[in-house]
């Protein structure tokens, strides 16, 4: 419906969990924001992670999950 009605170039999906993550309605809800180049919307955070070492940990977690899927016989 959004694509048909608003014809966005892209969509931003936001889901916040916990007060520290700006959640102000305390049940699961998401924001789906139609986007267009140059629409003036800016990120409220830096593009660079505040803890660069966390990126390595995330990559290690992804590698581990791939290994576990292979070990369990799981196939996508």
N, C-alpha and C positions, 0 to 999 in steps of 0.2 A: 504494500500500500504506500509506504513512504516513497519508494522509488517512482511509482506511478504518479503520485500526487505532487511531489516536490522536486523530482528529477535531480537528486544530489549527485555531485561528483564523487562523494565518499560519505562514510558514516563513522562517527565516533561513538563507541560504546563505553559507558562508565558504570561500574558497580563498586560501591564503597562498602566496606565491612568494618564497623567499629567507629566510635566517635573520633579517634585520632585520624581516621581516613575520611573525615567530613561526612560520615553517615549521620543523618538527622531524622530519618524515619527508620525505626528499628525493626524492620522485616526486610526480606529480600526484595529489592527493586533495582531496576536498571534504568539508565538514561541512554536513549538512542538519539544522537544528534546529527541531523543532516548537515553535510559540509560542502562548501564550494571553495575553490581556490580564491584566496584574497578576501575571505569572509570576515576577517578581523578577529576571529577566535584565536586566543593564545593559550598555551599550556600554562597551568599554574605551578609547574615544576620545571627544573632544569632538564635538558635533554641528556645530560651526563649523569650517571648514577651517583648518588651521594657517597656510596661505598663501592668503589670499583671492584674490590675483592668479591663482592656479592655476585657480580656477573660471572666470575669463574666458578663460584659455588653453584649457580644456576646451571651453567653448562655441564658441570660434573653431575648434577642431578639428572639432567636430560640423558647424558651418556649412560648413567646407571639404569634409568628406566628402560632404555633401549635394550641394554644387556639383560635385564630381568624379563622383558617381554620375550626375547629370544630363548631364554632358559626355560620359560614356562610353556613354550610351544604356541604362544599368542601370536597371531598374525593379523595385520590390519587389512 
